[in-house]
Amino acid sequence: MTPLSVLDLSVVTTATPPSQALRNSIDLARQADRLGYTRYWLAEHHSLASVASPAPEIMIGQIAAATQRIRVGSGGVMLPNHAPLMVAERFKMLEALFPGRIDLGLGRAPGTDQTTMHALRQRFDSRGGDDFIERLIELTLWETREFPAGHPYHNVIAMPDDAPLPPIWLLGSSDYSAQLSAQIGMAFAFAHHFATHDAADAMIHYRAHFKPSRWRETPHAILAVAAIVAETDADAERLAASADLNRLLRDRGQYAPLPSVEEALAYPYSEAERASIARNRARLFVGSKQTVMEKLTPLVEVCKADEVMVITATFDHEARKRSYALLAEAFGIG
């Protein structure tokens, strides 16, 4: 039985304001906990009208408090947006409050546009360029306390110092994060739902080149996919119309709230737009639970995924909950 997890963006719709989207996330997490899902991860995005949560660590605390068993984590914290010490402190606090239930997923992207990225980072004393590895090393040093003697951070302590940093996961949609995760011996999660790079290539490379470390003795790779499941293929296709239009608009740089099914079905698509939607469907699994499993299982097997993490975006919250319930049945969890 392949473990099954949830990736949640706290999706805003044209009928669901951001504040309600956050409450919906807590409601969905309670259901995932009851159904036997392994993890519930929250993403970090900024200045996007379609995503309610820019601060996964706050939602992690809320969801961990509202659930009993499920692991809760970030999918992920965009490390270049944050001082590594602050990330260490916040996640050590979460680990202290919910021991053994917190995950720290880290990403390299800003999770937003260039202007918002500048607003997030403008007070950093940054060297510029891609400093993800430098920040990652610093983050781990707050845990190991191996800053050399004479280093300005040598006597600084990341509190609470009796709580360990949670397990670290590197997130990626290309071969770079797979290679880095393998080289430094950390867990890896691949974002198939928006990647252009081949998932199997990245995940097999990770497993083949993994080097045991103080962080992990064995590799663990999560395959993150987008799926919409309903009682019938026709019902699922109808629900997916919202996601199809939303993806089409996002590709044009329009990050609007998720439209209703009715709005999506009434949209006057051109032939080129329909072709674009068809291409995007390669990254979205739609159908009954039988249909989705027939499509998804070969990918899981070829990727040798240790775990599957699913993001589901539907206009109706109850339809989203039903989709996850049907997936739980299909995977035989619980």
Secondary structure, 3 states (H helix, E strand, C coil): CCCEEEEECCECECCCCHHHHHHHHHHHHHHHHHHCCCEEEECCCCCCCCECCCCHHHHHHHHHHHCCCCEEEEEEEEHHHCCHHHHHHHHHHHHHHCCCCEEEEEECCCCCCHHHHHHHHCCCCCCCCCCHHHHHHHHHHHHHCCCCCCCCCCCCCCCCCCCCCCCEEEEECCHHHHHHHHHHCCEEEEECCCCCCCHHHHHHHHHHHCCCCCCCCCCCEEEEEEEEECCCHHHHHHHHHHHHHHHHHHHCCCCCCECCHHHHHHCCCCHHHHHHHHHHHHHEEEECHHHHHHHHHHHHHHHCCCEEEEECCCCCHHHHHHHHHHHHHHHCCC
